[in-house]
Amino acid sequence: MVEDEMLVCMDIEQMLEEFGCTVVGPAAKVSQALALVDAEHIDFALLDVNLGKERSFPIADRLASMNIPVLLSTGYAHLELPYDRLPKIQKPFSEQQLRDCLEELMASSAGSESYF
């Protein structure tokens, strides 16, 4: 999980754990997240788009190259290409909204193509 707001991070981590997920991270910076991608087994990723002065797009790129499903968490209504094609959840979101998005992400990722 990549999120730079500590309270938001703790809430999302709790939700994911309640769903039975093992959370890798969290990471608050692109470099931290890329190190986790290289070091850990990841089934899917939840990435906050805006990480202070950075965007999480390099992480999404790396994960896409590894065929790992990505869900973007964002307050932005629109994202630039090609990232607007990725599944996203609008902040703030409820536990049920997150569950629904993750179930859809995992169901659709079985035979999905890259977003590029």
C-alpha positions in Angstrom: 0.0 0.0 0.0 1.2 3.5 -0.9 -0.2 6.4 1.0 1.5 9.5 2.4 -1.2 10.6 4.9 -0.6 8.7 8.2 -4.2 8.7 9.5 -5.7 7.7 6.1 -3.0 5.0 5.8 -4.0 3.6 9.2 -7.7 3.5 8.3 -7.0 1.8 4.9 -4.6 -0.7 6.5 -7.2 -1.7 9.0 -9.8 -2.1 6.3 -7.5 -4.3 4.2 -6.6 -6.4 7.2 -10.3 -6.9 7.9 -10.7 -8.2 4.4 -8.0 -10.8 5.2 -5.2 -9.0 3.3 -1.6 -8.9 4.4 -0.4 -5.3 3.9 3.0 -4.8 2.4 4.4 -1.4 3.5 3.0 1.1 3.8 5.2 3.4 1.7 4.9 7.1 1.6 7.4 7.8 -1.2 8.0 6.4 -4.7 11.5 5.2 -3.8 10.2 3.3 -0.7 7.4 1.7 -2.7 9.7 0.6 -5.6 12.0 -1.0 -3.0 9.0 -3.0 -1.6 8.0 -4.0 -5.1 11.5 -5.5 -5.7 11.6 -7.2 -2.2 8.1 -8.5 -1.5 5.5 -10.7 -3.0 2.6 -8.5 -4.1 -0.8 -9.7 -5.3 -2.3 -6.3 -5.9 -1.5 -2.7 -5.1 -3.5 0.2 -3.7 -1.7 3.4 -4.7 -2.5 7.0 -3.6 -1.9 9.1 -6.7 -0.6 12.2 -5.0 2.4 11.6 -2.7 3.2 15.2 -1.7 5.6 16.4 -4.4 5.5 13.0 -6.2 3.0 11.0 -8.1 2.8 7.2 -7.8 2.8 6.6 -11.6 6.4 5.1 -11.6 5.1 2.5 -9.2 2.1 1.8 -11.3 4.4 1.4 -14.3 6.6 -1.1 -12.5 3.7 -3.1 -11.3 2.1 -3.1 -14.8 5.3 -4.5 -16.2 5.0 -7.3 -13.6 1.3 -7.9 -14.4 0.3 -6.9 -10.8 -3.1 -5.3 -10.6 -3.3 -1.7 -9.4 -6.1 0.3 -7.8 -5.4 4.1 -7.7 -6.7 6.0 -4.8 -7.3 9.6 -5.7 -9.1 12.8 -5.0 -8.7 13.8 -8.6 -11.6 13.6 -11.0 -9.4 13.0 -14.0 -6.0 11.6 -14.5 -3.7 11.9 -17.5 -3.2 9.1 -20.1 -2.6 6.2 -19.7 -3.3 6.3 -16.0 -6.9 7.3 -16.5 -7.5 3.7 -17.8 -6.5 2.1 -14.5 -9.1 1.2 -11.9 -9.6 3.9 -9.4 -11.4 4.7 -6.2 -12.4 8.2 -5.3 -11.3 9.6 -1.9 -12.8 9.6 0.6 -14.2 6.1 0.3 -16.0 3.7 2.6 -15.0 0.2 3.6 -17.7 -1.3 1.3 -16.6 0.8 -1.6 -13.0 -0.4 -1.2 -14.2 -4.0 -0.9 -16.2 -3.7 -4.0 -13.4 -2.1 -6.0 -10.9 -4.8 -4.9 -13.3 -7.6 -5.7 -13.8 -6.2 -9.2 -10.0 -5.6 -9.6 -9.1 -9.2 -8.7 -11.9 -10.6 -10.8 -10.9 -8.6 -13.9 -7.2 -9.1 -13.5 -7.2 -12.8 -14.3 -6.8 -12.2 -18.0 -6.4 -8.5 -18.3 -4.0 -6.8 -20.6 -1.7 -4.0 -19.7 -3.1 -0.5 -19.7 -0.4 0.6 -22.2 
